[in-house]
Amino acid sequence: MKAINKGVPNAPEWKPEENLPRAIEALRNAKSVLCTMHRGPDGDALGSALALACALREMGRSVTVYNPDELPYNFKFLRGADSVARSLPPDAAFDVTIVTDAGAFNRLGPDVPQPPRRGVLLNLDHHITTEPFGDVNYVDPEAASVGILAYKIIKALGAPLSQDAAQCIYASILADTGCFRYSSTDPECLRIAAELVEAGVEPWEMTVRVYEQQPLARMRLLADVLGTLEVHGKVATITITNAMVAKTGSEMDLTDGFINYARSVDGVEVAASFREPQNGGPWHVSFRSRGRVNVAAIAQTFGGGGHHNAAGCSIEGEEAAVRERIAREVEEALKHDA
């Protein structure tokens, strides 16, 4: 299968069929492995890393999973989530370092070892806009989630698909297909999901744990965020402020999925979520599209990236100026689409 660059300028042409064997070769010879992912991990980043950790441990490898940030609340039940390291010793060394769903090396935690202590660097991703920062870049923009790539690695290694690993892969697929609702849902991920169910995954239990066990603080935060909803023609925006988070006793990781409420407004083609910076950092802007507008291309103009229908970036500046810059880009994209 040949992954095709769909309308994102300067994106490499990835060749997953060539890089999967290279990833397998590196892992076959490894005794110690580091699994890590982008900071502020989501369900796909975490689920795919934990799936690989499960399988590699079952094969007798020494595996460390590392992320310095709080894990997403609704994926903490996955096997291995409770032992994710928040830091690494300065002298930590590995034969292979696996990075899942990162997009760019600078999105990783500060303790990821430099060469040669990190060993072979495997970049596993499915974003069109990901940077080729790995020694091996196993990237497939046509994959529904990075969990799909983790599944293919586990199968190619000849490892048994345990129930724990299967749950982690299933969770990553749920996260990036919106419980099989998004356009990323394809025959491949459904076939793999069926095999995961055969391996012991209970679909209803997974759906409840990921989507239907909401902390009360999240619901209160959602109410405040929806109060900021603005619709201008085909564009809808929401804003998430630090004051809202503090008032509701919530955390920023509980805001995942809020942007979908803005996209669901009838007539809206593009939704944008503006998240207030913490400690003077940049505004984080997330985009969602119904399909007509390629939001990955918009995000890329600001140094971000993602998928055709879901992308994000970070922008320095005052809220009004950030909004104005985003509005211009979205308006231009809508003009080209008309």
ZADO-1210 file (C-alpha; in nm, 4 decimals, padded with zeros to 6 digits):
<atoms>
<atom x="00.0000" y="00.0000" z="00.0000" code="MET" pos="1"/>
<atom x="00.1441" y="00.3343" z="-00.1006" code="LYS" pos="2"/>
<atom x="00.0598" y="00.6312" z="00.1177" code="ALA" pos="3"/>
<atom x="-00.0222" y="00.9416" z="-00.0829" code="ILE" pos="4"/>
<atom x="00.0298" y="01.3030" z="00.0184" code="ASN" pos="5"/>
<atom x="-00.3150" y="01.4602" z="-00.0156" code="LYS" pos="6"/>
<atom x="-00.2759" y="01.8333" z="-00.0565" code="GLY" pos="7"/>
<atom x="-00.0227" y="01.9137" z="00.2162" code="VAL" pos="8"/>
<atom x="00.2749" y="02.1077" z="00.0774" code="PRO" pos="9"/>
<atom x="00.6279" y="01.9742" z="00.1301" code="ASN" pos="10"/>
<atom x="00.5070" y="01.6540" z="00.2976" code="ALA" pos="11"/>
<atom x="00.7314" y="01.3526" z="00.2310" code="PRO" pos="12"/>
<atom x="00.6036" y="01.0486" z="00.0462" code="GLU" pos="13"/>
<atom x="00.6080" y="00.7736" z="00.3054" code="TRP" pos="14"/>
<atom x="00.6758" y="00.4104" z="00.2146" code="LYS" pos="15"/>
<atom x="00.5412" y="00.2015" z="00.5039" code="PRO" pos="16"/>
<atom x="00.5860" y="-00.1264" z="00.3175" code="GLU" pos="17"/>
<atom x="00.9624" y="-00.0613" z="00.3108" code="GLU" pos="18"/>
<atom x="01.0031" y="00.0687" z="00.6653" code="ASN" pos="19"/>
<atom x="00.8032" y="-00.1970" z="00.8524" code="LEU" pos="20"/>
<atom x="01.0731" y="-00.4640" z="00.7891" code="PRO" pos="21"/>
<atom x="01.3403" y="-00.2195" z="00.9077" code="ARG" pos="22"/>
<atom x="01.1477" y="-00.1580" z="01.2302" code="ALA" pos="23"/>
<atom x="01.1088" y="-00.5324" z="01.2846" code="ILE" pos="24"/>
<atom x="01.4801" y="-00.5923" z="01.2317" code="GLU" pos="25"/>
<atom x="01.5709" y="-00.3318" z="01.4936" code="ALA" pos="26"/>
<atom x="01.3269" y="-00.4749" z="01.7497" code="LEU" pos="27"/>
<atom x="01.4311" y="-00.8369" z="01.6932" code="ARG" pos="28"/>
<atom x="01.7848" y="-00.7510" z="01.8002" code="ASN" pos="29"/>
<atom x="01.6868" y="-00.5261" z="02.0924" code="ALA" pos="30"/>
<atom x="01.7060" y="-00.6256" z="02.4573" code="LYS" pos="31"/>
<atom x="01.6078" y="-00.2908" z="02.6115" code="SER" pos="32"/>
<atom x="01.3401" y="-00.0666" z="02.4619" code="VAL" pos="33"/>
<atom x="01.2066" y="00.2795" z="02.5435" code="LEU" pos="34"/>
<atom x="00.8500" y="00.3602" z="02.4361" code="CYS" pos="35"/>
<atom x="00.7534" y="00.7255" z="02.4404" code="THR" pos="36"/>
<atom x="00.5081" y="00.9623" z="02.2730" code="MET" pos="37"/>
<atom x="00.4184" y="01.3282" z="02.2357" code="HIS" pos="38"/>
<atom x="00.3712" y="01.5338" z="02.5491" code="ARG" pos="39"/>
<atom x="00.0136" y="01.5625" z="02.6710" code="GLY" pos="40"/>
<atom x="-00.0615" y="01.2228" z="02.5187" code="PRO" pos="41"/>
<atom x="-00.3983" y="01.1262" z="02.3746" code="ASP" pos="42"/>
<atom x="-00.5535" y="00.7821" z="02.3521" code="GLY" pos="43"/>
<atom x="-00.3812" y="00.6867" z="02.0273" code="ASP" pos="44"/>
<atom x="-00.0326" y="00.7908" z="02.1402" code="ALA" pos="45"/>
<atom x="-00.0683" y="00.6168" z="02.4766" code="LEU" pos="46"/>
<atom x="-00.2574" y="00.3093" z="02.3566" code="GLY" pos="47"/>
<atom x="-00.0132" y="00.2298" z="02.0769" code="SER" pos="48"/>
<atom x="00.2900" y="00.2721" z="02.3058" code="ALA" pos="49"/>
<atom x="00.1377" y="00.0541" z="02.5787" code="LEU" pos="50"/>
<atom x="00.0404" y="-00.2130" z="02.3237" code="ALA" pos="51"/>
<atom x="00.3994" y="-00.2404" z="02.2034" code="LEU" pos="52"/>
<atom x="00.5251" y="-00.2405" z="02.5623" code="ALA" pos="53"/>
<atom x="00.2903" y="-00.5288" z="02.6510" code="CYS" pos="54"/>
<atom x="00.3976" y="-00.7400" z="02.3535" code="ALA" pos="55"/>
<atom x="00.7689" y="-00.6708" z="02.3901" code="LEU" pos="56"/>
<atom x="00.7627" y="-00.7545" z="02.7608" code="ARG" pos="57"/>
<atom x="00.5854" y="-01.0788" z="02.6813" code="GLU" pos="58"/>
<atom x="00.8737" y="-01.1508" z="02.4427" code="MET" pos="59"/>
<atom x="01.1239" y="-01.1047" z="02.7246" code="GLY" pos="60"/>
<atom x="01.2407" y="-00.7523" z="02.6446" code="ARG" pos="61"/>
<atom x="01.3119" y="-00.4924" z="02.9114" code="SER" pos="62"/>
<atom x="01.0699" y="-00.2059" z="02.8356" code="VAL" pos="63"/>
<atom x="01.0299" y="00.1432" z="02.9823" code="THR" pos="64"/>
<atom x="00.7372" y="00.3676" z="02.8889" code="VAL" pos="65"/>
<atom x="00.8005" y="00.7379" z="02.9452" code="TYR" pos="66"/>
<atom x="00.5968" y="01.0573" z="02.9338" code="ASN" pos="67"/>
<atom x="00.6437" y="01.3518" z="03.1715" code="PRO" pos="68"/>
<atom x="00.2826" y="01.4712" z="03.1524" code="ASP" pos="69"/>
<atom x="-00.0486" y="01.3629" z="03.3002" code="GLU" pos="70"/>
<atom x="-00.2059" y="01.0758" z="03.1084" code="LEU" pos="71"/>
<atom x="-00.5576" y="01.1112" z="02.9638" code="PRO" pos="72"/>
<atom x="-00.8053" y="01.0229" z="03.2395" code="TYR" pos="73"/>
<atom x="-01.0160" y="00.7883" z="03.0255" code="ASN" pos="74"/>
<atom x="-00.7211" y="00.5724" z="02.9174" code="PHE" pos="75"/>
<atom x="-00.5551" y="00.5224" z="03.2545" code="LYS" pos="76"/>
<atom x="-00.7209" y="00.1802" z="03.2871" code="PHE" pos="77"/>
<atom x="-00.5010" y="00.0320" z="03.0135" code="LEU" pos="78"/>
<atom x="-00.2403" y="-00.2221" z="03.1206" code="ARG" pos="79"/>
<atom x="00.0882" y="-00.0493" z="03.1962" code="GLY" pos="80"/>
<atom x="-00.0528" y="00.3026" z="03.2274" code="ALA" pos="81"/>
<atom x="00.0063" y="00.2996" z="03.6025" code="ASP" pos="82"/>
<atom x="00.3776" y="00.2383" z="03.5531" code="SER" pos="83"/>
<atom x="00.4544" y="00.5052" z="03.2917" code="VAL" pos="84"/>
<atom x="00.7698" y="00.6850" z="03.4057" code="ALA" pos="85"/>
<atom x="00.7457" y="01.0641" z="03.4461" code="ARG" pos="86"/>
<atom x="01.1249" y="01.0996" z="03.4249" code="SER" pos="87"/>
<atom x="01.4307" y="00.9006" z="03.3160" code="LEU" pos="88"/>
<atom x="01.7768" y="00.8782" z="03.4772" code="PRO" pos="89"/>
<atom x="02.0437" y="01.0918" z="03.3049" code="PRO" pos="90"/>
<atom x="02.2400" y="00.7787" z="03.2134" code="ASP" pos="91"/>
<atom x="01.9428" y="00.5799" z="03.0788" code="ALA" pos="92"/>
<atom x="02.0336" y="00.3847" z="02.7640" code="ALA" pos="93"/>
<atom x="01.8325" y="00.1646" z="02.5285" code="PHE" pos="94"/>
<atom x="01.8842" y="-00.0466" z="02.2195" code="ASP" pos="95"/>
<atom x="01.5718" y="00.0972" z="02.0548" code="VAL" pos="96"/>
<atom x="01.3556" y="00.4010" z="02.1259" code="THR" pos="97"/>
<atom x="01.0016" y="00.3850" z="01.9858" code="ILE" pos="98"/>
<atom x="00.8129" y="00.7125" z="01.9420" code="VAL" pos="99"/>
<atom x="00.4373" y="00.6969" z="01.8778" code="THR" pos="100"/>
<atom x="00.2187" y="00.9673" z="01.7240" code="ASP" pos="101"/>
<atom x="00.4603" y="01.2532" z="01.7934" code="ALA" pos="102"/>
<atom x="00.4738" y="01.4432" z="01.4647" code="GLY" pos="103"/>
<atom x="00.8049" y="01.6063" z="01.5560" code="ALA" pos="104"/>
<atom x="01.0975" y="01.5296" z="01.7851" code="PHE" pos="105"/>
<atom x="01.0509" y="01.8542" z="01.9780" code="ASN" pos="106"/>
<atom x="00.7142" y="01.7305" z="02.1051" code="ARG" pos="107"/>
<atom x="00.8840" y="01.4646" z="02.3187" code="LEU" pos="108"/>
<atom x="00.9729" y="01.4857" z="02.6860" code="GLY" pos="109"/>
<atom x="01.3077" y="01.6332" z="02.7922" code="PRO" pos="110"/>
<atom x="01.4515" y="01.3053" z="02.9217" code="ASP" pos="111"/>
<atom x="01.4501" y="01.1180" z="02.5898" code="VAL" pos="112"/>
<atom x="01.8166" y="01.0160" z="02.5530" code="PRO" pos="113"/>
<atom x="02.0385" y="01.1662" z="02.2889" code="GLN" pos="114"/>
<atom x="02.2339" y="00.9374" z="02.0547" code="PRO" pos="115"/>
<atom x="02.3896" y="00.6939" z="02.1029" code="PRO" pos="116"/>
<atom x="02.2112" y="00.6168" z="02.4330" code="ARG" pos="117"/>
<atom x="01.8662" y="00.6027" z="02.2719" code="ARG" pos="118"/>
<atom x="01.9736" y="00.3362" z="02.0208" code="GLY" pos="119"/>
<atom x="01.7774" y="00.3048" z="01.6969" code="VAL" pos="120"/>
<atom x="01.5026" y="00.5683" z="01.6889" code="LEU" pos="121"/>
<atom x="01.1740" y="00.4361" z="01.5450" code="LEU" pos="122"/>
<atom x="00.9210" y="00.7025" z="01.4491" code="ASN" pos="123"/>
<atom x="00.5713" y="00.5492" z="01.4277" code="LEU" pos="124"/>
<atom x="00.3059" y="00.7867" z="01.3011" code="ASP" pos="125"/>
<atom x="00.0094" y="00.8319" z="01.0712" code="HIS" pos="126"/>
<atom x="00.0098" y="01.2094" z="01.0246" code="HIS" pos="127"/>
<atom x="00.0758" y="01.3347" z="00.6730" code="ILE" pos="128"/>
<atom x="00.2749" y="01.6225" z="00.8202" code="THR" pos="129"/>
<atom x="00.5008" y="01.4265" z="01.0565" code="THR" pos="130"/>
<atom x="00.8713" y="01.5062" z="01.0400" code="GLU" pos="131"/>
<atom x="01.1091" y="01.2234" z="00.9381" code="PRO" pos="132"/>
<atom x="01.3109" y="01.2506" z="01.2597" code="PHE" pos="133"/>
<atom x="01.3645" y="00.8774" z="01.3161" code="GLY" pos="134"/>
<atom x="01.6418" y="00.6464" z="01.2070" code="ASP" pos="135"/>
<atom x="01.3458" y="00.4433" z="01.0806" code="VAL" pos="136"/>
<atom x="01.0233" y="00.6263" z="00.9933" code="ASN" pos="137"/>
<atom x="00.7369" y="00.3791" z="00.9835" code="TYR" pos="138"/>
<atom x="00.4677" y="00.6267" z="00.8830" code="VAL" pos="139"/>
<atom x="00.1401" y="00.5470" z="00.7113" code="ASP" pos="140"/>
<atom x="-00.1050" y="00.8372" z="00.6680" code="PRO" pos="141"/>
<atom x="-00.3686" y="00.5911" z="00.5500" code="GLU" pos="142"/>
<atom x="-00.3720" y="00.4073" z="00.8844" code="ALA" pos="143"/>
<atom x="-00.6697" y="00.4884" z="01.1055" code="ALA" pos="144"/>
<atom x="-00.4445" y="00.5119" z="01.4128" code="SER" pos="145"/>
<atom x="-00.0885" y="00.4458" z="01.5215" code="VAL" pos="146"/>
<atom x="-00.2351" y="00.1469" z="01.7028" code="GLY" pos="147"/>
<atom x="-00.2767" y="-00.0111" z="01.3578" code="ILE" pos="148"/>
<atom x="00.1002" y="00.0190" z="01.3077" code="LEU" pos="149"/>
<atom x="00.1619" y="-00.1275" z="01.6538" code="ALA" pos="150"/>
<atom x="-00.0633" y="-00.4213" z="01.5610" code="TYR" pos="151"/>
<atom x="00.1334" y="-00.4844" z="01.2399" code="LYS" pos="152"/>
<atom x="00.4643" y="-00.4732" z="01.4267" code="ILE" pos="153"/>
<atom x="00.3409" y="-00.7188" z="01.6913" code="ILE" pos="154"/>
<atom x="00.2130" y="-00.9580" z="01.4249" code="LYS" pos="155"/>
<atom x="00.5327" y="-00.9306" z="01.2183" code="ALA" pos="156"/>
<atom x="00.7418" y="-01.0054" z="01.5274" code="LEU" pos="157"/>
<atom x="00.5459" y="-01.3283" z="01.5664" code="GLY" pos="158"/>
<atom x="00.4361" y="-01.2287" z="01.9158" code="ALA" pos="159"/>
<atom x="00.1067" y="-01.3631" z="02.0507" code="PRO" pos="160"/>
<atom x="-00.1659" y="-01.0989" z="02.0684" code="LEU" pos="161"/>
<atom x="-00.2503" y="-01.0947" z="02.4392" code="SER" pos="162"/>
<atom x="-00.5749" y="-00.9513" z="02.5709" code="GLN" pos="163"/>
<atom x="-00.3830" y="-00.6660" z="02.7352" code="ASP" pos="164"/>
<atom x="-00.2109" y="-00.5650" z="02.4102" code="ALA" pos="165"/>
<atom x="-00.5370" y="-00.6070" z="02.2179" code="ALA" pos="166"/>
<atom x="-00.7174" y="-00.3699" z="02.4570" code="GLN" pos="167"/>
<atom x="-00.4468" y="-00.1074" z="02.4105" code="CYS" pos="168"/>
<atom x="-00.4691" y="-00.1298" z="02.0310" code="ILE" pos="169"/>
<atom x="-00.8493" y="-00.1204" z="02.0406" code="TYR" pos="170"/>
<atom x="-00.8340" y="00.1886" z="02.2637" code="ALA" pos="171"/>
<atom x="-00.6060" y="00.3661" z="02.0168" code="SER" pos="172"/>
<atom x="-00.8437" y="00.2861" z="01.7306" code="ILE" pos="173"/>
<atom x="-01.1427" y="00.4106" z="01.9329" code="LEU" pos="174"/>
<atom x="-00.9581" y="00.7336" z="02.0077" code="ALA" pos="175"/>
<atom x="-00.8708" y="00.8223" z="01.6491" code="ASP" pos="176"/>
<atom x="-01.1887" y="00.7004" z="01.4821" code="THR" pos="177"/>
<atom x="-01.4209" y="00.8559" z="01.7405" code="GLY" pos="178"/>
<atom x="-01.5586" y="00.5138" z="01.8301" code="CYS" pos="179"/>
<atom x="-01.5715" y="00.4206" z="01.4581" code="PHE" pos="180"/>
<atom x="-01.7598" y="00.7401" z="01.3643" code="ARG" pos="181"/>
<atom x="-01.4949" y="00.9466" z="01.1834" code="TYR" pos="182"/>
<atom x="-01.3945" y="00.9276" z="00.8181" code="SER" pos="183"/>
<atom x="-01.0728" y="00.7538" z="00.9275" code="SER" pos="184"/>
<atom x="-01.2797" y="00.4402" z="00.9903" code="THR" pos="185"/>
<atom x="-01.1928" y="00.2026" z="00.7068" code="ASP" pos="186"/>
<atom x="-01.2151" y="-00.1706" z="00.6275" code="PRO" pos="187"/>
<atom x="-00.8640" y="-00.2329" z="00.7580" code="GLU" pos="188"/>
<atom x="-00.9287" y="-00.0969" z="01.1066" code="CYS" pos="189"/>
<atom x="-01.2619" y="-00.2801" z="01.1253" code="LEU" pos="190"/>
<atom x="-01.0970" y="-00.6092" z="01.0301" code="ARG" pos="191"/>
<atom x="-00.8280" y="-00.5560" z="01.2920" code="ILE" pos="192"/>
<atom x="-01.0911" y="-00.4590" z="01.5497" code="ALA" pos="193"/>
<atom x="-01.2667" y="-00.7904" z="01.4834" code="ALA" pos="194"/>
<atom x="-00.9437" y="-00.9772" z="01.5545" code="GLU" pos="195"/>
<atom x="-00.8981" y="-00.7758" z="01.8744" code="LEU" pos="196"/>
<atom x="-01.2454" y="-00.8802" z="01.9868" code="VAL" pos="197"/>
<atom x="-01.1497" y="-01.2406" z="01.9161" code="GLU" pos="198"/>
<atom x="-00.8452" y="-01.1834" z="02.1399" code="ALA" pos="199"/>
<atom x="-01.0724" y="-01.0970" z="02.4318" code="GLY" pos="200"/>
<atom x="-01.1629" y="-00.7286" z="02.3945" code="VAL" pos="201"/>
<atom x="-01.5172" y="-00.6452" z="02.5081" code="GLU" pos="202"/>
<atom x="-01.6434" y="-00.3596" z="02.2843" code="PRO" pos="203"/>
<atom x="-01.9136" y="-00.2386" z="02.5231" code="TRP" pos="204"/>
<atom x="-01.6768" y="-00.2366" z="02.8202" code="GLU" pos="205"/>
<atom x="-01.4158" y="-00.0415" z="02.6214" code="MET" pos="206"/>
<atom x="-01.6743" y="00.2098" z="02.4980" code="THR" pos="207"/>
<atom x="-01.8015" y="00.2693" z="02.8521" code="VAL" pos="208"/>
<atom x="-01.4534" y="00.3140" z="02.9973" code="ARG" pos="209"/>
<atom x="-01.3354" y="00.5477" z="02.7214" code="VAL" pos="210"/>
<atom x="-01.6520" y="00.7520" z="02.6537" code="TYR" pos="211"/>
<atom x="-01.9159" y="00.6994" z="02.9201" code="GLU" pos="212"/>
<atom x="-01.7398" y="00.7465" z="03.2525" code="GLN" pos="213"/>
<atom x="-01.7058" y="01.1237" z="03.2661" code="GLN" pos="214"/>
<atom x="-01.5768" y="01.3037" z="03.5753" code="PRO" pos="215"/>
<atom x="-01.8271" y="01.5584" z="03.7064" code="LEU" pos="216"/>
<atom x="-01.5607" y="01.8282" z="03.6733" code="ALA" pos="217"/>
<atom x="-01.5434" y="01.7619" z="03.2991" code="ARG" pos="218"/>
<atom x="-01.9160" y="01.8137" z="03.2546" code="MET" pos="219"/>
<atom x="-01.9005" y="02.1425" z="03.4462" code="ARG" pos="220"/>
<atom x="-01.6050" y="02.2556" z="03.2376" code="LEU" pos="221"/>
<atom x="-01.7898" y="02.1625" z="02.9167" code="LEU" pos="222"/>
<atom x="-02.0839" y="02.3799" z="03.0233" code="ALA" pos="223"/>
<atom x="-01.8537" y="02.6808" z="03.0641" code="ASP" pos="224"/>
<atom x="-01.6707" y="02.6156" z="02.7367" code="VAL" pos="225"/>
<atom x="-01.9948" y="02.5849" z="02.5380" code="LEU" pos="226"/>
<atom x="-02.0832" y="02.9296" z="02.6705" code="GLY" pos="227"/>
<atom x="-01.8008" y="03.0655" z="02.4522" code="THR" pos="228"/>
<atom x="-01.9326" y="02.9029" z="02.1330" code="LEU" pos="229"/>
<atom x="-01.9385" y="03.1451" z="01.8406" code="GLU" pos="230"/>
<atom x="-02.0541" y="03.0722" z="01.4871" code="VAL" pos="231"/>
<atom x="-01.9578" y="03.2925" z="01.1952" code="HIS" pos="232"/>
<atom x="-02.0895" y="03.1504" z="00.8708" code="GLY" pos="233"/>
<atom x="-01.9216" y="02.8143" z="00.8195" code="LYS" pos="234"/>
<atom x="-01.6757" y="02.8530" z="01.1084" code="VAL" pos="235"/>
<atom x="-01.7420" y="02.7768" z="01.4762" code="ALA" pos="236"/>
<atom x="-01.5031" y="02.8479" z="01.7638" code="THR" pos="237"/>
<atom x="-01.4779" y="02.7697" z="02.1336" code="ILE" pos="238"/>
<atom x="-01.2350" y="02.9010" z="02.3939" code="THR" pos="239"/>
<atom x="-01.0926" y="02.7191" z="02.6953" code="ILE" pos="240"/>
<atom x="-00.9444" y="02.9465" z="02.9609" code="THR" pos="241"/>
<atom x="-00.7326" y="02.8737" z="03.2650" code="ASN" pos="242"/>
<atom x="-00.9969" y="03.0402" z="03.4807" code="ALA" pos="243"/>
<atom x="-01.2582" y="02.7887" z="03.3630" code="MET" pos="244"/>
<atom x="-01.0292" y="02.4989" z="03.4434" code="VAL" pos="245"/>
<atom x="-00.9526" y="02.6352" z="03.7909" code="ALA" pos="246"/>
<atom x="-01.3165" y="02.7174" z="03.8657" code="LYS" pos="247"/>
<atom x="-01.4391" y="02.3666" z="03.7868" code="THR" pos="248"/>
<atom x="-01.1505" y="02.1913" z="03.9617" code="GLY" pos="249"/>
<atom x="-01.0685" y="02.0275" z="03.6322" code="SER" pos="250"/>
<atom x="-00.7571" y="01.9622" z="03.4222" code="GLU" pos="251"/>
<atom x="-00.6715" y="02.0550" z="03.0652" code="MET" pos="252"/>
<atom x="-00.6597" y="01.6888" z="02.9648" code="ASP" pos="253"/>
<atom x="-01.0356" y="01.6720" z="03.0282" code="LEU" pos="254"/>
<atom x="-01.1031" y="01.9036" z="02.7333" code="THR" pos="255"/>
<atom x="-01.0379" y="01.6355" z="02.4721" code="ASP" pos="256"/>
<atom x="-01.3358" y="01.6123" z="02.2378" code="GLY" pos="257"/>
<atom x="-01.4910" y="01.9484" z="02.3249" code="PHE" pos="258"/>
<atom x="-01.4192" y="02.0794" z="01.9752" code="ILE" pos="259"/>
<atom x="-01.6506" y="01.8191" z="01.8238" code="ASN" pos="260"/>
<atom x="-01.9498" y="02.0023" z="01.9736" code="TYR" pos="261"/>
<atom x="-01.8542" y="02.3099" z="01.7704" code="ALA" pos="262"/>
<atom x="-01.8111" y="02.1067" z="01.4519" code="ARG" pos="263"/>
<atom x="-02.1519" y="01.9441" z="01.5035" code="SER" pos="264"/>
<atom x="-02.3383" y="02.2728" z="01.4548" code="VAL" pos="265"/>
<atom x="-02.5479" y="02.2480" z="01.1390" code="ASP" pos="266"/>
<atom x="-02.3874" y="02.4378" z="00.8510" code="GLY" pos="267"/>
<atom x="-02.0394" y="02.4551" z="01.0068" code="VAL" pos="268"/>
<atom x="-01.7514" y="02.3294" z="00.7922" code="GLU" pos="269"/>
<atom x="-01.4559" y="02.4113" z="01.0199" code="VAL" pos="270"/>
<atom x="-01.4329" y="02.4279" z="01.3993" code="ALA" pos="271"/>
<atom x="-01.1462" y="02.5797" z="01.5960" code="ALA" pos="272"/>
<atom x="-01.0717" y="02.5481" z="01.9656" code="SER" pos="273"/>
<atom x="-00.8521" y="02.8092" z="02.1360" code="PHE" pos="274"/>
<atom x="-00.6813" y="02.6925" z="02.4537" code="ARG" pos="275"/>
<atom x="-00.5312" y="02.9631" z="02.6738" code="GLU" pos="276"/>
<atom x="-00.1567" y="02.9293" z="02.7304" code="PRO" pos="277"/>
<atom x="-00.0191" y="02.8327" z="03.0683" code="GLN" pos="278"/>
<atom x="00.2769" y="03.0185" z="03.2156" code="ASN" pos="279"/>
<atom x="00.3019" y="03.2550" z="02.9231" code="GLY" pos="280"/>
<atom x="00.3301" y="02.9912" z="02.6524" code="GLY" pos="281"/>
<atom x="00.1641" y="02.9904" z="02.3102" code="PRO" pos="282"/>
<atom x="-00.2050" y="02.9470" z="02.2433" code="TRP" pos="283"/>
<atom x="-00.2886" y="02.5937" z="02.1338" code="HIS" pos="284"/>
<atom x="-00.5350" y="02.5849" z="01.8453" code="VAL" pos="285"/>
<atom x="-00.7143" y="02.2680" z="01.7389" code="SER" pos="286"/>
<atom x="-00.9047" y="02.2316" z="01.4130" code="PHE" pos="287"/>
<atom x="-01.1772" y="01.9959" z="01.2977" code="ARG" pos="288"/>
<atom x="-01.3248" y="01.9802" z="00.9490" code="SER" pos="289"/>
<atom x="-01.6300" y="01.8111" z="00.8061" code="ARG" pos="290"/>
<atom x="-01.4181" y="01.7113" z="00.5067" code="GLY" pos="291"/>
<atom x="-01.4341" y="01.9928" z="00.2553" code="ARG" pos="292"/>
<atom x="-01.1423" y="02.1861" z="00.4091" code="VAL" pos="293"/>
<atom x="-00.7968" y="02.0367" z="00.4684" code="ASN" pos="294"/>
<atom x="-00.7180" y="02.1694" z="00.8179" code="VAL" pos="295"/>
<atom x="-00.3761" y="01.9980" z="00.8199" code="ALA" pos="296"/>
<atom x="-00.2668" y="02.2479" z="00.5547" code="ALA" pos="297"/>
<atom x="-00.3950" y="02.5365" z="00.7682" code="ILE" pos="298"/>
<atom x="-00.2160" y="02.4065" z="01.0771" code="ALA" pos="299"/>
<atom x="00.1043" y="02.3584" z="00.8812" code="GLN" pos="300"/>
<atom x="00.1200" y="02.7296" z="00.7966" code="THR" pos="301"/>
<atom x="00.1626" y="02.7905" z="01.1703" code="PHE" pos="302"/>
<atom x="00.4188" y="02.5159" z="01.2247" code="GLY" pos="303"/>
<atom x="00.1656" y="02.2509" z="01.3241" code="GLY" pos="304"/>
<atom x="00.0180" y="01.9545" z="01.1433" code="GLY" pos="305"/>
<atom x="-00.2195" y="01.6637" z="01.1592" code="GLY" pos="306"/>
<atom x="-00.4780" y="01.5056" z="00.9322" code="HIS" pos="307"/>
<atom x="-00.7147" y="01.6368" z="00.6651" code="HIS" pos="308"/>
<atom x="-01.0032" y="01.6572" z="00.9139" code="ASN" pos="309"/>
<atom x="-00.8191" y="01.7018" z="01.2447" code="ALA" pos="310"/>
<atom x="-00.5090" y="01.9108" z="01.3101" code="ALA" pos="311"/>
<atom x="-00.3511" y="02.1538" z="01.5507" code="GLY" pos="312"/>
<atom x="-00.0806" y="02.4121" z="01.6062" code="CYS" pos="313"/>
<atom x="00.0579" y="02.6510" z="01.8670" code="SER" pos="314"/>
<atom x="00.0697" y="03.0289" z="01.8145" code="ILE" pos="315"/>
<atom x="00.2325" y="03.3010" z="02.0245" code="GLU" pos="316"/>
<atom x="00.0453" y="03.6266" z="02.0794" code="GLY" pos="317"/>
<atom x="-00.2613" y="03.7884" z="02.2274" code="GLU" pos="318"/>
<atom x="-00.5920" y="03.6077" z="02.1878" code="GLU" pos="319"/>
<atom x="-00.7424" y="03.8661" z="01.9517" code="ALA" pos="320"/>
<atom x="-00.4398" y="03.8595" z="01.7214" code="ALA" pos="321"/>
<atom x="-00.4299" y="03.4787" z="01.7198" code="VAL" pos="322"/>
<atom x="-00.7997" y="03.4613" z="01.6370" code="ARG" pos="323"/>
<atom x="-00.7583" y="03.7097" z="01.3537" code="GLU" pos="324"/>
<atom x="-00.4696" y="03.5134" z="01.1989" code="ARG" pos="325"/>
<atom x="-00.6630" y="03.1874" z="01.2205" code="ILE" pos="326"/>
<atom x="-00.9807" y="03.3467" z="01.0808" code="ALA" pos="327"/>
<atom x="-00.7908" y="03.4723" z="00.7747" code="ARG" pos="328"/>
<atom x="-00.6451" y="03.1306" z="00.6982" code="GLU" pos="329"/>
<atom x="-00.9775" y="02.9514" z="00.7425" code="VAL" pos="330"/>
<atom x="-01.1589" y="03.2096" z="00.5306" code="GLU" pos="331"/>
<atom x="-00.9001" y="03.1657" z="00.2556" code="GLU" pos="332"/>
<atom x="-00.9351" y="02.7892" z="00.2697" code="ALA" pos="333"/>
<atom x="-01.3125" y="02.8155" z="00.2442" code="LEU" pos="334"/>
<atom x="-01.2785" y="03.0429" z="-00.0597" code="LYS" pos="335"/>
<atom x="-01.0590" y="02.7891" z="-00.2368" code="HIS" pos="336"/>
<atom x="-01.3076" y="02.5174" z="-00.1520" code="ASP" pos="337"/>
<atom x="-01.6063" y="02.7095" z="-00.2855" code="ALA" pos="338"/>
</atoms>
